[in-house]
Amino acid sequence: MAQSAKGKLNFRCPSCFMRDIDIDMFYDKDLKEYYCIRCCYHGSEADVLEKNEMARFRYRDMLKRITVEDYDD
């Protein structure tokens, strides 16, 4: 999904991203946190980065072809 404005990179909502929905989060300057307009998720930059790293960990082998040789007998 393309960013709507130039500047700091937008973050994907971790809650929506786990359900294969690609939604950018918005930043609230008053509360100093990111929020999603589709679901109720909100959190700090560190929290968003931590949850997005968890998604990368879960899907790390998604493009890897798994064969019989990959399993131990």
PDB file of N, CA, C, O and CB in Angstrom:
ATOM      1  N   MET A   1       0.848  -1.164   0.000  1.00  0.00           N
ATOM      2  CA  MET A   1       0.000   0.000   0.000  1.00  0.00           C
ATOM      3  C   MET A   1       0.895   1.229   0.000  1.00  0.00           C
ATOM      4  O   MET A   1       1.841   1.305   0.784  1.00  0.00           O
ATOM      5  CB  MET A   1      -0.966  -0.003   1.214  1.00  0.00           C
ATOM      6  N   ALA A   2       0.612   2.178  -0.858  1.00  0.00           N
ATOM      7  CA  ALA A   2       1.423   3.379  -0.972  1.00  0.00           C
ATOM      8  C   ALA A   2       1.112   4.351   0.162  1.00  0.00           C
ATOM      9  O   ALA A   2       0.003   4.391   0.694  1.00  0.00           O
ATOM     10  CB  ALA A   2       1.194   4.051  -2.328  1.00  0.00           C
ATOM     11  N   GLN A   3       2.130   5.131   0.510  1.00  0.00           N
ATOM     12  CA  GLN A   3       1.933   6.149   1.526  1.00  0.00           C
ATOM     13  C   GLN A   3       1.170   7.319   0.941  1.00  0.00           C
ATOM     14  O   GLN A   3       1.326   7.642  -0.237  1.00  0.00           O
ATOM     15  CB  GLN A   3       3.273   6.613   2.102  1.00  0.00           C
ATOM     16  N   SER A   4       0.354   7.950   1.750  1.00  0.00           N
ATOM     17  CA  SER A   4      -0.435   9.086   1.266  1.00  0.00           C
ATOM     18  C   SER A   4       0.346  10.386   1.320  1.00  0.00           C
ATOM     19  O   SER A   4       0.003  11.336   0.617  1.00  0.00           O
ATOM     20  CB  SER A   4      -1.707   9.224   2.075  1.00  0.00           C
ATOM     21  N   ALA A   5       1.381  10.451   2.132  1.00  0.00           N
ATOM     22  CA  ALA A   5       2.157  11.682   2.246  1.00  0.00           C
ATOM     23  C   ALA A   5       3.627  11.345   2.376  1.00  0.00           C
ATOM     24  O   ALA A   5       3.989  10.260   2.829  1.00  0.00           O
ATOM     25  CB  ALA A   5       1.686  12.525   3.447  1.00  0.00           C
ATOM     26  N   LYS A   6       4.467  12.278   1.978  1.00  0.00           N
ATOM     27  CA  LYS A   6       5.903  12.070   2.113  1.00  0.00           C
ATOM     28  C   LYS A   6       6.315  12.304   3.548  1.00  0.00           C
ATOM     29  O   LYS A   6       5.611  12.975   4.303  1.00  0.00           O
ATOM     30  CB  LYS A   6       6.688  12.993   1.168  1.00  0.00           C
ATOM     31  N   GLY A   7       7.434  11.764   3.920  1.00  0.00           N
ATOM     32  CA  GLY A   7       7.911  11.933   5.282  1.00  0.00           C
ATOM     33  C   GLY A   7       8.215  10.591   5.905  1.00  0.00           C
ATOM     34  O   GLY A   7       8.661   9.666   5.226  1.00  0.00           O
ATOM     35  N   LYS A   8       7.976  10.486   7.189  1.00  0.00           N
ATOM     36  CA  LYS A   8       8.256   9.268   7.927  1.00  0.00           C
ATOM     37  C   LYS A   8       7.443   8.096   7.378  1.00  0.00           C
ATOM     38  O   LYS A   8       6.280   8.252   7.005  1.00  0.00           O
ATOM     39  CB  LYS A   8       7.961   9.469   9.410  1.00  0.00           C
ATOM     40  N   LEU A   9       8.065   6.937   7.335  1.00  0.00           N
ATOM     41  CA  LEU A   9       7.425   5.737   6.800  1.00  0.00           C
ATOM     42  C   LEU A   9       6.199   5.356   7.620  1.00  0.00           C
ATOM     43  O   LEU A   9       6.245   5.351   8.850  1.00  0.00           O
ATOM     44  CB  LEU A   9       8.416   4.572   6.767  1.00  0.00           C
ATOM     45  N   ASN A  10       5.121   5.043   6.946  1.00  0.00           N
ATOM     46  CA  ASN A  10       3.907   4.589   7.635  1.00  0.00           C
ATOM     47  C   ASN A  10       4.085   3.145   8.083  1.00  0.00           C
ATOM     48  O   ASN A  10       4.813   2.371   7.462  1.00  0.00           O
ATOM     49  CB  ASN A  10       2.660   4.723   6.715  1.00  0.00           C
ATOM     50  N   PHE A  11       3.411   2.800   9.168  1.00  0.00           N
ATOM     51  CA  PHE A  11       3.445   1.442   9.690  1.00  0.00           C
ATOM     52  C   PHE A  11       2.151   0.727   9.338  1.00  0.00           C
ATOM     53  O   PHE A  11       1.096   1.349   9.216  1.00  0.00           O
ATOM     54  CB  PHE A  11       3.668   1.442  11.213  1.00  0.00           C
ATOM     55  N   ARG A  12       2.247  -0.605   9.176  1.00  0.00           N
ATOM     56  CA  ARG A  12       1.055  -1.419   8.965  1.00  0.00           C
ATOM     57  C   ARG A  12       0.481  -1.792  10.318  1.00  0.00           C
ATOM     58  O   ARG A  12       1.214  -1.996  11.286  1.00  0.00           O
ATOM     59  CB  ARG A  12       1.377  -2.692   8.127  1.00  0.00           C
ATOM     60  N   CYS A  13      -0.837  -1.877  10.373  1.00  0.00           N
ATOM     61  CA  CYS A  13      -1.501  -2.292  11.609  1.00  0.00           C
ATOM     62  C   CYS A  13      -1.205  -3.771  11.847  1.00  0.00           C
ATOM     63  O   CYS A  13      -1.538  -4.600  11.000  1.00  0.00           O
ATOM     64  CB  CYS A  13      -3.045  -2.032  11.538  1.00  0.00           C
ATOM     65  N   PRO A  14      -0.589  -4.125  12.978  1.00  0.00           N
ATOM     66  CA  PRO A  14      -0.259  -5.531  13.230  1.00  0.00           C
ATOM     67  C   PRO A  14      -1.488  -6.429  13.356  1.00  0.00           C
ATOM     68  O   PRO A  14      -1.461  -7.580  12.920  1.00  0.00           O
ATOM     69  CB  PRO A  14       0.564  -5.640  14.486  1.00  0.00           C
ATOM     70  N   SER A  15      -2.551  -5.918  13.940  1.00  0.00           N
ATOM     71  CA  SER A  15      -3.768  -6.705  14.121  1.00  0.00           C
ATOM     72  C   SER A  15      -4.403  -7.039  12.767  1.00  0.00           C
ATOM     73  O   SER A  15      -4.785  -8.183  12.520  1.00  0.00           O
ATOM     74  CB  SER A  15      -4.771  -5.943  15.011  1.00  0.00           C
ATOM     75  N   CYS A  16      -4.510  -6.049  11.906  1.00  0.00           N
ATOM     76  CA  CYS A  16      -5.085  -6.275  10.571  1.00  0.00           C
ATOM     77  C   CYS A  16      -4.137  -7.095   9.703  1.00  0.00           C
ATOM     78  O   CYS A  16      -4.580  -7.941   8.927  1.00  0.00           O
ATOM     79  CB  CYS A  16      -5.400  -4.930   9.882  1.00  0.00           C
ATOM     80  N   PHE A  17      -2.835  -6.848   9.832  1.00  0.00           N
ATOM     81  CA  PHE A  17      -1.852  -7.550   9.013  1.00  0.00           C
ATOM     82  C   PHE A  17      -1.850  -9.047   9.299  1.00  0.00           C
ATOM     83  O   PHE A  17      -1.612  -9.844   8.391  1.00  0.00           O
ATOM     84  CB  PHE A  17      -0.465  -6.974   9.250  1.00  0.00           C
ATOM     85  N   MET A  18      -2.112  -9.446  10.546  1.00  0.00           N
ATOM     86  CA  MET A  18      -2.201 -10.868  10.882  1.00  0.00           C
ATOM     87  C   MET A  18      -3.393 -11.534  10.196  1.00  0.00           C
ATOM     88  O   MET A  18      -3.411 -12.752  10.017  1.00  0.00           O
ATOM     89  CB  MET A  18      -2.306 -11.046  12.398  1.00  0.00           C
ATOM     90  N   ARG A  19      -4.388 -10.731   9.814  1.00  0.00           N
ATOM     91  CA  ARG A  19      -5.566 -11.252   9.104  1.00  0.00           C
ATOM     92  C   ARG A  19      -5.482 -10.963   7.617  1.00  0.00           C
ATOM     93  O   ARG A  19      -6.498 -10.964   6.921  1.00  0.00           O
ATOM     94  CB  ARG A  19      -6.850 -10.648   9.678  1.00  0.00           C
ATOM     95  N   ASP A  20      -4.248 -10.711   7.117  1.00  0.00           N
ATOM     96  CA  ASP A  20      -3.985 -10.469   5.692  1.00  0.00           C
ATOM     97  C   ASP A  20      -4.707  -9.244   5.151  1.00  0.00           C
ATOM     98  O   ASP A  20      -5.130  -9.227   3.995  1.00  0.00           O
ATOM     99  CB  ASP A  20      -4.387 -11.677   4.886  1.00  0.00           C
ATOM    100  N   ILE A  21      -4.848  -8.223   5.981  1.00  0.00           N
ATOM    101  CA  ILE A  21      -5.417  -6.951   5.549  1.00  0.00           C
ATOM    102  C   ILE A  21      -4.312  -5.904   5.660  1.00  0.00           C
ATOM    103  O   ILE A  21      -3.729  -5.716   6.728  1.00  0.00           O
ATOM    104  CB  ILE A  21      -6.684  -6.552   6.411  1.00  0.00           C
ATOM    105  N   ASP A  22      -4.034  -5.237   4.565  1.00  0.00           N
ATOM    106  CA  ASP A  22      -2.922  -4.298   4.512  1.00  0.00           C
ATOM    107  C   ASP A  22      -3.438  -2.872   4.746  1.00  0.00           C
ATOM    108  O   ASP A  22      -3.875  -2.201   3.811  1.00  0.00           O
ATOM    109  CB  ASP A  22      -2.182  -4.401   3.149  1.00  0.00           C
ATOM    110  N   ILE A  23      -3.382  -2.422   5.997  1.00  0.00           N
ATOM    111  CA  ILE A  23      -3.883  -1.103   6.381  1.00  0.00           C
ATOM    112  C   ILE A  23      -2.751  -0.294   7.012  1.00  0.00           C
ATOM    113  O   ILE A  23      -2.074  -0.773   7.921  1.00  0.00           O
ATOM    114  CB  ILE A  23      -5.083  -1.228   7.363  1.00  0.00           C
ATOM    115  N   ASP A  24      -2.549   0.928   6.529  1.00  0.00           N
ATOM    116  CA  ASP A  24      -1.577   1.827   7.157  1.00  0.00           C
ATOM    117  C   ASP A  24      -2.172   2.425   8.416  1.00  0.00           C
ATOM    118  O   ASP A  24      -3.379   2.653   8.506  1.00  0.00           O
ATOM    119  CB  ASP A  24      -1.144   2.944   6.182  1.00  0.00           C
ATOM    120  N   MET A  25      -1.301   2.676   9.392  1.00  0.00           N
ATOM    121  CA  MET A  25      -1.740   3.293  10.642  1.00  0.00           C
ATOM    122  C   MET A  25      -1.537   4.802  10.570  1.00  0.00           C
ATOM    123  O   MET A  25      -0.721   5.293   9.790  1.00  0.00           O
ATOM    124  CB  MET A  25      -0.974   2.697  11.850  1.00  0.00           C
ATOM    125  N   PHE A  26      -2.274   5.517  11.375  1.00  0.00           N
ATOM    126  CA  PHE A  26      -2.149   6.971  11.462  1.00  0.00           C
ATOM    127  C   PHE A  26      -1.510   7.336  12.792  1.00  0.00           C
ATOM    128  O   PHE A  26      -1.601   6.584  13.762  1.00  0.00           O
ATOM    129  CB  PHE A  26      -3.533   7.663  11.307  1.00  0.00           C
ATOM    130  N   TYR A  27      -0.864   8.489  12.833  1.00  0.00           N
ATOM    131  CA  TYR A  27      -0.173   8.936  14.040  1.00  0.00           C
ATOM    132  C   TYR A  27      -0.944  10.074  14.686  1.00  0.00           C
ATOM    133  O   TYR A  27      -1.305  11.047  14.024  1.00  0.00           O
ATOM    134  CB  TYR A  27       1.269   9.376  13.716  1.00  0.00           C
ATOM    135  N   ASP A  28      -1.194   9.946  15.984  1.00  0.00           N
ATOM    136  CA  ASP A  28      -1.857  10.991  16.755  1.00  0.00           C
ATOM    137  C   ASP A  28      -0.775  11.756  17.531  1.00  0.00           C
ATOM    138  O   ASP A  28      -0.183  11.224  18.470  1.00  0.00           O
ATOM    139  CB  ASP A  28      -2.949  10.386  17.728  1.00  0.00           C
ATOM    140  N   LYS A  29      -0.528  12.998  17.133  1.00  0.00           N
ATOM    141  CA  LYS A  29       0.537  13.784  17.755  1.00  0.00           C
ATOM    142  C   LYS A  29       0.247  14.113  19.210  1.00  0.00           C
ATOM    143  O   LYS A  29       1.170  14.193  20.020  1.00  0.00           O
ATOM    144  CB  LYS A  29       0.752  15.060  16.984  1.00  0.00           C
ATOM    145  N   ASP A  30      -1.019  14.305  19.553  1.00  0.00           N
ATOM    146  CA  ASP A  30      -1.368  14.637  20.946  1.00  0.00           C
ATOM    147  C   ASP A  30      -1.093  13.474  21.894  1.00  0.00           C
ATOM    148  O   ASP A  30      -0.524  13.668  22.968  1.00  0.00           O
ATOM    149  CB  ASP A  30      -2.842  15.037  21.041  1.00  0.00           C
ATOM    150  N   LEU A  31      -1.491  12.278  21.503  1.00  0.00           N
ATOM    151  CA  LEU A  31      -1.292  11.094  22.347  1.00  0.00           C
ATOM    152  C   LEU A  31       0.061  10.425  22.106  1.00  0.00           C
ATOM    153  O   LEU A  31       0.482   9.568  22.883  1.00  0.00           O
ATOM    154  CB  LEU A  31      -2.407  10.088  22.101  1.00  0.00           C
ATOM    155  N   LYS A  32       0.739  10.820  21.026  1.00  0.00           N
ATOM    156  CA  LYS A  32       2.034  10.254  20.634  1.00  0.00           C
ATOM    157  C   LYS A  32       1.946   8.737  20.464  1.00  0.00           C
ATOM    158  O   LYS A  32       2.767   7.985  20.990  1.00  0.00           O
ATOM    159  CB  LYS A  32       3.107  10.606  21.678  1.00  0.00           C
ATOM    160  N   GLU A  33       0.926   8.310  19.715  1.00  0.00           N
ATOM    161  CA  GLU A  33       0.763   6.887  19.433  1.00  0.00           C
ATOM    162  C   GLU A  33       0.131   6.701  18.062  1.00  0.00           C
ATOM    163  O   GLU A  33      -0.469   7.617  17.500  1.00  0.00           O
ATOM    164  CB  GLU A  33      -0.093   6.206  20.521  1.00  0.00           C
ATOM    165  N   TYR A  34       0.281   5.501  17.547  1.00  0.00           N
ATOM    166  CA  TYR A  34      -0.297   5.136  16.252  1.00  0.00           C
ATOM    167  C   TYR A  34      -1.638   4.447  16.478  1.00  0.00           C
ATOM    168  O   TYR A  34      -1.840   3.777  17.491  1.00  0.00           O
ATOM    169  CB  TYR A  34       0.668   4.213  15.447  1.00  0.00           C
ATOM    170  N   TYR A  35      -2.550   4.616  15.526  1.00  0.00           N
ATOM    171  CA  TYR A  35      -3.858   3.969  15.626  1.00  0.00           C
ATOM    172  C   TYR A  35      -4.325   3.523  14.249  1.00  0.00           C
ATOM    173  O   TYR A  35      -3.913   4.070  13.226  1.00  0.00           O
ATOM    174  CB  TYR A  35      -4.894   4.920  16.264  1.00  0.00           C
ATOM    175  N   CYS A  36      -5.191   2.523  14.245  1.00  0.00           N
ATOM    176  CA  CYS A  36      -5.747   1.966  13.010  1.00  0.00           C
ATOM    177  C   CYS A  36      -7.187   2.453  12.863  1.00  0.00           C
ATOM    178  O   CYS A  36      -7.942   2.474  13.835  1.00  0.00           O
ATOM    179  CB  CYS A  36      -5.683   0.399  13.013  1.00  0.00           C
ATOM    180  N   ILE A  37      -7.562   2.842  11.651  1.00  0.00           N
ATOM    181  CA  ILE A  37      -8.932   3.307  11.431  1.00  0.00           C
ATOM    182  C   ILE A  37      -9.893   2.145  11.171  1.00  0.00           C
ATOM    183  O   ILE A  37     -11.108   2.340  11.185  1.00  0.00           O
ATOM    184  CB  ILE A  37      -8.971   4.284  10.259  1.00  0.00           C
ATOM    185  N   ARG A  38      -9.363   0.934  10.935  1.00  0.00           N
ATOM    186  CA  ARG A  38     -10.237  -0.199  10.648  1.00  0.00           C
ATOM    187  C   ARG A  38     -10.587  -0.998  11.905  1.00  0.00           C
ATOM    188  O   ARG A  38     -11.712  -1.475  12.055  1.00  0.00           O
ATOM    189  CB  ARG A  38      -9.580  -1.108   9.630  1.00  0.00           C
ATOM    190  N   CYS A  39      -9.620  -1.138  12.795  1.00  0.00           N
ATOM    191  CA  CYS A  39      -9.872  -1.901  14.021  1.00  0.00           C
ATOM    192  C   CYS A  39      -9.561  -1.011  15.229  1.00  0.00           C
ATOM    193  O   CYS A  39      -9.316   0.184  15.065  1.00  0.00           O
ATOM    194  CB  CYS A  39      -9.010  -3.216  14.056  1.00  0.00           C
ATOM    195  N   CYS A  40      -9.567  -1.562  16.397  1.00  0.00           N
ATOM    196  CA  CYS A  40      -9.376  -0.761  17.613  1.00  0.00           C
ATOM    197  C   CYS A  40      -7.929  -0.714  18.084  1.00  0.00           C
ATOM    198  O   CYS A  40      -7.666  -0.256  19.197  1.00  0.00           O
ATOM    199  CB  CYS A  40     -10.236  -1.305  18.718  1.00  0.00           C
ATOM    200  N   TYR A  41      -6.975  -1.176  17.263  1.00  0.00           N
ATOM    201  CA  TYR A  41      -5.579  -1.235  17.709  1.00  0.00           C
ATOM    202  C   TYR A  41      -4.966   0.163  17.796  1.00  0.00           C
ATOM    203  O   TYR A  41      -5.181   1.004  16.923  1.00  0.00           O
ATOM    204  CB  TYR A  41      -4.751  -2.112  16.756  1.00  0.00           C
ATOM    205  N   HIS A  42      -4.207   0.395  18.854  1.00  0.00           N
ATOM    206  CA  HIS A  42      -3.412   1.611  18.997  1.00  0.00           C
ATOM    207  C   HIS A  42      -2.218   1.280  19.872  1.00  0.00           C
ATOM    208  O   HIS A  42      -2.303   0.422  20.749  1.00  0.00           O
ATOM    209  CB  HIS A  42      -4.252   2.788  19.604  1.00  0.00           C
ATOM    210  N   GLY A  43      -1.092   1.969  19.631  1.00  0.00           N
ATOM    211  CA  GLY A  43       0.097   1.699  20.427  1.00  0.00           C
ATOM    212  C   GLY A  43       1.252   2.587  20.028  1.00  0.00           C
ATOM    213  O   GLY A  43       1.185   3.313  19.036  1.00  0.00           O
ATOM    214  N   SER A  44       2.307   2.522  20.810  1.00  0.00           N
ATOM    215  CA  SER A  44       3.503   3.316  20.555  1.00  0.00           C
ATOM    216  C   SER A  44       4.267   2.734  19.368  1.00  0.00           C
ATOM    217  O   SER A  44       3.972   1.636  18.897  1.00  0.00           O
ATOM    218  CB  SER A  44       4.405   3.368  21.811  1.00  0.00           C
ATOM    219  N   GLU A  45       5.252   3.491  18.897  1.00  0.00           N
ATOM    220  CA  GLU A  45       6.053   3.035  17.767  1.00  0.00           C
ATOM    221  C   GLU A  45       6.782   1.738  18.110  1.00  0.00           C
ATOM    222  O   GLU A  45       6.861   0.835  17.278  1.00  0.00           O
ATOM    223  CB  GLU A  45       7.060   4.118  17.351  1.00  0.00           C
ATOM    224  N   ALA A  46       7.308   1.641  19.314  1.00  0.00           N
ATOM    225  CA  ALA A  46       8.022   0.428  19.725  1.00  0.00           C
ATOM    226  C   ALA A  46       7.083  -0.779  19.751  1.00  0.00           C
ATOM    227  O   ALA A  46       7.474  -1.873  19.344  1.00  0.00           O
ATOM    228  CB  ALA A  46       8.663   0.627  21.110  1.00  0.00           C
ATOM    229  N   ASP A  47       5.865  -0.593  20.220  1.00  0.00           N
ATOM    230  CA  ASP A  47       4.879  -1.671  20.274  1.00  0.00           C
ATOM    231  C   ASP A  47       4.509  -2.141  18.868  1.00  0.00           C
ATOM    232  O   ASP A  47       4.408  -3.342  18.617  1.00  0.00           O
ATOM    233  CB  ASP A  47       3.620  -1.211  21.027  1.00  0.00           C
ATOM    234  N   VAL A  48       4.309  -1.195  17.957  1.00  0.00           N
ATOM    235  CA  VAL A  48       3.952  -1.533  16.572  1.00  0.00           C
ATOM    236  C   VAL A  48       5.093  -2.294  15.912  1.00  0.00           C
ATOM    237  O   VAL A  48       4.857  -3.295  15.235  1.00  0.00           O
ATOM    238  CB  VAL A  48       3.615  -0.255  15.760  1.00  0.00           C
ATOM    239  N   LEU A  49       6.331  -1.832  16.099  1.00  0.00           N
ATOM    240  CA  LEU A  49       7.475  -2.516  15.506  1.00  0.00           C
ATOM    241  C   LEU A  49       7.642  -3.921  16.064  1.00  0.00           C
ATOM    242  O   LEU A  49       7.976  -4.844  15.322  1.00  0.00           O
ATOM    243  CB  LEU A  49       8.743  -1.714  15.738  1.00  0.00           C
ATOM    244  N   GLU A  50       7.417  -4.094  17.357  1.00  0.00           N
ATOM    245  CA  GLU A  50       7.529  -5.414  17.987  1.00  0.00           C
ATOM    246  C   GLU A  50       6.500  -6.383  17.423  1.00  0.00           C
ATOM    247  O   GLU A  50       6.828  -7.531  17.124  1.00  0.00           O
ATOM    248  CB  GLU A  50       7.360  -5.300  19.505  1.00  0.00           C
ATOM    249  N   LYS A  51       5.267  -5.934  17.277  1.00  0.00           N
ATOM    250  CA  LYS A  51       4.199  -6.804  16.751  1.00  0.00           C
ATOM    251  C   LYS A  51       4.401  -7.105  15.259  1.00  0.00           C
ATOM    252  O   LYS A  51       4.091  -8.208  14.810  1.00  0.00           O
ATOM    253  CB  LYS A  51       2.820  -6.144  16.969  1.00  0.00           C
ATOM    254  N   ASN A  52       4.913  -6.146  14.492  1.00  0.00           N
ATOM    255  CA  ASN A  52       5.187  -6.411  13.079  1.00  0.00           C
ATOM    256  C   ASN A  52       6.340  -7.389  12.920  1.00  0.00           C
ATOM    257  O   ASN A  52       6.358  -8.172  11.969  1.00  0.00           O
ATOM    258  CB  ASN A  52       5.501  -5.108  12.342  1.00  0.00           C
ATOM    259  N   GLU A  53       7.298  -7.357  13.830  1.00  0.00           N
ATOM    260  CA  GLU A  53       8.395  -8.331  13.798  1.00  0.00           C
ATOM    261  C   GLU A  53       7.873  -9.734  14.092  1.00  0.00           C
ATOM    262  O   GLU A  53       8.380 -10.710  13.538  1.00  0.00           O
ATOM    263  CB  GLU A  53       9.494  -7.947  14.813  1.00  0.00           C
ATOM    264  N   MET A  54       6.865  -9.846  14.958  1.00  0.00           N
ATOM    265  CA  MET A  54       6.238 -11.131  15.240  1.00  0.00           C
ATOM    266  C   MET A  54       5.570 -11.684  13.968  1.00  0.00           C
ATOM    267  O   MET A  54       5.621 -12.888  13.720  1.00  0.00           O
ATOM    268  CB  MET A  54       5.199 -10.987  16.384  1.00  0.00           C
ATOM    269  N   ALA A  55       4.959 -10.828  13.180  1.00  0.00           N
ATOM    270  CA  ALA A  55       4.329 -11.265  11.935  1.00  0.00           C
ATOM    271  C   ALA A  55       5.386 -11.749  10.946  1.00  0.00           C
ATOM    272  O   ALA A  55       5.180 -12.746  10.254  1.00  0.00           O
ATOM    273  CB  ALA A  55       3.498 -10.123  11.315  1.00  0.00           C
ATOM    274  N   ARG A  56       6.510 -11.049  10.876  1.00  0.00           N
ATOM    275  CA  ARG A  56       7.597 -11.487   9.995  1.00  0.00           C
ATOM    276  C   ARG A  56       8.124 -12.850  10.435  1.00  0.00           C
ATOM    277  O   ARG A  56       8.459 -13.683   9.592  1.00  0.00           O
ATOM    278  CB  ARG A  56       8.742 -10.448   9.986  1.00  0.00           C
ATOM    279  N   PHE A  57       8.202 -13.087  11.743  1.00  0.00           N
ATOM    280  CA  PHE A  57       8.673 -14.372  12.261  1.00  0.00           C
ATOM    281  C   PHE A  57       7.715 -15.494  11.874  1.00  0.00           C
ATOM    282  O   PHE A  57       8.154 -16.574  11.479  1.00  0.00           O
ATOM    283  CB  PHE A  57       8.830 -14.312  13.790  1.00  0.00           C
ATOM    284  N   ARG A  58       6.431 -15.252  11.982  1.00  0.00           N
ATOM    285  CA  ARG A  58       5.442 -16.289  11.656  1.00  0.00           C
ATOM    286  C   ARG A  58       5.457 -16.670  10.183  1.00  0.00           C
ATOM    287  O   ARG A  58       5.262 -17.839   9.849  1.00  0.00           O
ATOM    288  CB  ARG A  58       4.054 -15.820  12.038  1.00  0.00           C
ATOM    289  N   TYR A  59       5.685 -15.709   9.301  1.00  0.00           N
ATOM    290  CA  TYR A  59       5.614 -15.954   7.865  1.00  0.00           C
ATOM    291  C   TYR A  59       6.980 -16.037   7.206  1.00  0.00           C
ATOM    292  O   TYR A  59       7.086 -15.845   5.994  1.00  0.00           O
ATOM    293  CB  TYR A  59       4.810 -14.878   7.208  1.00  0.00           C
ATOM    294  N   ARG A  60       8.037 -16.318   7.976  1.00  0.00           N
ATOM    295  CA  ARG A  60       9.387 -16.301   7.435  1.00  0.00           C
ATOM    296  C   ARG A  60       9.612 -17.359   6.356  1.00  0.00           C
ATOM    297  O   ARG A  60      10.397 -17.124   5.437  1.00  0.00           O
ATOM    298  CB  ARG A  60      10.378 -16.496   8.545  1.00  0.00           C
ATOM    299  N   ASP A  61       8.959 -18.503   6.435  1.00  0.00           N
ATOM    300  CA  ASP A  61       9.156 -19.578   5.456  1.00  0.00           C
ATOM    301  C   ASP A  61       8.023 -19.670   4.443  1.00  0.00           C
ATOM    302  O   ASP A  61       7.874 -20.700   3.785  1.00  0.00           O
ATOM    303  CB  ASP A  61       9.299 -20.901   6.169  1.00  0.00           C
ATOM    304  N   MET A  62       7.240 -18.644   4.304  1.00  0.00           N
ATOM    305  CA  MET A  62       6.084 -18.701   3.429  1.00  0.00           C
ATOM    306  C   MET A  62       6.482 -18.930   1.962  1.00  0.00           C
ATOM    307  O   MET A  62       5.775 -19.632   1.239  1.00  0.00           O
ATOM    308  CB  MET A  62       5.280 -17.419   3.558  1.00  0.00           C
ATOM    309  N   LEU A  63       7.587 -18.355   1.523  1.00  0.00           N
ATOM    310  CA  LEU A  63       8.000 -18.499   0.131  1.00  0.00           C
ATOM    311  C   LEU A  63       8.996 -19.640  -0.079  1.00  0.00           C
ATOM    312  O   LEU A  63       9.474 -19.852  -1.193  1.00  0.00           O
ATOM    313  CB  LEU A  63       8.604 -17.207  -0.355  1.00  0.00           C
ATOM    314  N   LYS A  64       9.307 -20.372   0.990  1.00  0.00           N
ATOM    315  CA  LYS A  64      10.245 -21.481   0.895  1.00  0.00           C
ATOM    316  C   LYS A  64       9.500 -22.746   0.489  1.00  0.00           C
ATOM    317  O   LYS A  64       8.438 -23.059   1.026  1.00  0.00           O
ATOM    318  CB  LYS A  64      10.988 -21.690   2.232  1.00  0.00           C
ATOM    319  N   ARG A  65      10.078 -23.467  -0.469  1.00  0.00           N
ATOM    320  CA  ARG A  65       9.479 -24.730  -0.883  1.00  0.00           C
ATOM    321  C   ARG A  65       9.952 -25.828   0.059  1.00  0.00           C
ATOM    322  O   ARG A  65      11.155 -26.028   0.227  1.00  0.00           O
ATOM    323  CB  ARG A  65       9.843 -25.067  -2.359  1.00  0.00           C
ATOM    324  N   ILE A  66       9.027 -26.531   0.665  1.00  0.00           N
ATOM    325  CA  ILE A  66       9.334 -27.576   1.630  1.00  0.00           C
ATOM    326  C   ILE A  66       9.180 -28.928   0.933  1.00  0.00           C
ATOM    327  O   ILE A  66       8.142 -29.233   0.344  1.00  0.00           O
ATOM    328  CB  ILE A  66       8.406 -27.476   2.891  1.00  0.00           C
ATOM    329  N   THR A  67      10.234 -29.718   1.018  1.00  0.00           N
ATOM    330  CA  THR A  67      10.225 -31.038   0.371  1.00  0.00           C
ATOM    331  C   THR A  67      10.404 -32.122   1.419  1.00  0.00           C
ATOM    332  O   THR A  67      10.569 -31.831   2.604  1.00  0.00           O
ATOM    333  CB  THR A  67      11.339 -31.140  -0.706  1.00  0.00           C
ATOM    334  N   VAL A  68      10.369 -33.364   0.981  1.00  0.00           N
ATOM    335  CA  VAL A  68      10.502 -34.500   1.873  1.00  0.00           C
ATOM    336  C   VAL A  68      11.872 -34.483   2.547  1.00  0.00           C
ATOM    337  O   VAL A  68      11.992 -34.898   3.700  1.00  0.00           O
ATOM    338  CB  VAL A  68      10.293 -35.814   1.108  1.00  0.00           C
ATOM    339  N   GLU A  69      12.907 -34.010   1.848  1.00  0.00           N
ATOM    340  CA  GLU A  69      14.256 -33.970   2.404  1.00  0.00           C
ATOM    341  C   GLU A  69      14.376 -33.017   3.579  1.00  0.00           C
ATOM    342  O   GLU A  69      15.326 -33.123   4.355  1.00  0.00           O
ATOM    343  CB  GLU A  69      15.240 -33.579   1.339  1.00  0.00           C
ATOM    344  N   ASP A  70      13.437 -32.083   3.733  1.00  0.00           N
ATOM    345  CA  ASP A  70      13.480 -31.126   4.830  1.00  0.00           C
ATOM    346  C   ASP A  70      13.063 -31.749   6.162  1.00  0.00           C
ATOM    347  O   ASP A  70      13.331 -31.172   7.216  1.00  0.00           O
ATOM    348  CB  ASP A  70      12.587 -29.945   4.515  1.00  0.00           C
ATOM    349  N   TYR A  71      12.421 -32.904   6.136  1.00  0.00           N
ATOM    350  CA  TYR A  71      11.943 -33.546   7.361  1.00  0.00           C
ATOM    351  C   TYR A  71      12.906 -34.641   7.799  1.00  0.00           C
ATOM    352  O   TYR A  71      13.437 -35.375   6.965  1.00  0.00           O
ATOM    353  CB  TYR A  71      10.531 -34.129   7.156  1.00  0.00           C
ATOM    354  N   ASP A  72      13.129 -34.751   9.089  1.00  0.00           N
ATOM    355  CA  ASP A  72      13.963 -35.826   9.627  1.00  0.00           C
ATOM    356  C   ASP A  72      13.101 -37.060   9.851  1.00  0.00           C
ATOM    357  O   ASP A  72      11.931 -36.960  10.221  1.00  0.00           O
ATOM    358  CB  ASP A  72      14.656 -35.391  10.951  1.00  0.00           C
ATOM    359  N   ASP A  73      13.688 -38.202   9.626  1.00  0.00           N
ATOM    360  CA  ASP A  73      12.958 -39.470   9.835  1.00  0.00           C
ATOM    361  C   ASP A  73      13.057 -39.930  11.244  1.00  0.00           C
ATOM    362  O   ASP A  73      12.505 -40.973  11.593  1.00  0.00           O
ATOM    363  CB  ASP A  73      13.476 -40.554   8.923  1.00  0.00           C
TER     364      ASP A  73
END
